[in-house]
Amino acid sequence: MYLLYVTCRGCTFSNLGGCLCNGGCVPCIMKQVTFLLADGVLKPSCLFGAIEIFEKANEFYLDKGQPPFYNIQLAGINLRQGLLNTFLSIQGLQEVTDVKKTDLIILPSFDARDDFAINNSGEALGWVTAQYKNGAEVASLCTGSFLLAATGLLKGQPCTTHWKAEAHFRARFPELNLVTNKIITDHKGLYTAGGATSSLNLILYLVEKYSGREAALYCAKVLQIDIERNSQSPFIVFEGLKEHADSEIRSVQEYIETHIEAKVTVDFLADQCAMNRINFSRRFKRATKISPVDYIQRVKVEAAKRGLESGRKNVNEVMYAVGYTDVKAFRMIFKKIAGLTPLEYRVKFSHV
């Protein structure tokens, strides 16, 4: 654990114990931000990028002649913390359970296939839950949502993660309300963020909440982050949701994906499986976690996105190529899934 000690007005303060000023010195009114380095392989860009935003927020206060507001701590359960795709490691100084009180816990992202959130971090999960019950807020960045989900705190509320981890997340936590189109979720002191730079948007969101809009804009401008991003839908590449054991449903999924131009209906797919529509829909959703209609639409919109990105076809040509003939309906479905209209998407992502 990386531990910061601050001295002010003759008081020595650390997260391992209070000072003697009865809450009056600067360290005591600082917001304690703890990055939890659980037992897994962390993505360093997410961790250090988030830390830098809080550091810039402190710089904002210093430029105004005020003391820094954020006290940043790194806590872990291992003496050495591995980082993805690098030979560097972070050496911890203290166990996470030595942190008795914090205001905000940040759960950085990790390798999507690293299931430490469930298998290896029981002690850390218990600490997060206890801190939350004691008034701390908790924020997960990208696939850090796996660790937050494993605490059980997300039950009954929306959450997000990187779109590429959607299938794995749904398989691990089928009972949770995953909304991958969202960049940020905020509910009852629990926050989640989508992938990559979406995590930086969450930290800016928190800085704005704690320090005001001016401080958040300062951080965004200095670090050149688009503060107004509110959806990761345009960046999602729909890859199937095939992490299940139902081979017959997987065959249906493959049929949908190889007949993009056809007007595939749920009744037709149910007949192919010798099932009625209701039973087929239930079985399909049990396997993929989404309805057949949603799956068909997402597959077709994904194909449309690829067509629009190429720039060789106009919107109507792309629409016909993916089996739609109603311009209004296609535009509505495309925007619902991609977060942009077909024309807006073409302008933003076409290389022509």
Buried (B, 14 or more C-beta within 10 A) or exposed (E): BBBBEBEBEEBEBBBEEBBEBEEEBBBBEBBBBBBBBBBBBBBBBBBBBBBBBBBBBBBBBEEEEEBBBBBBBBBBBBEEBBBBEEEEEBEBEBBBEBBEBBBBBBBBBBBBEBBBBBEBBEBBBEBBBEBBEEEBBBBBBBBBBBBBBBBEBBEEBBBBBBBBBBBBBBEBBEEBEBEBBBBBBBEEEBBBBBBBBBBBBBBBBBBBEBBEEEBBBBBBEBBEBEBEBEBBBBBBEBEBBBBBEBEBBBEBBEBBBEEBEBEBEBEEBBEBBEBEBEEBBEBBBEBBBBBBEBBBBBBBBBBBBBBBBEEEBEBEEBBEBBBBEEEEEBBEBBBEBBBBBBEBBBEEBEEE
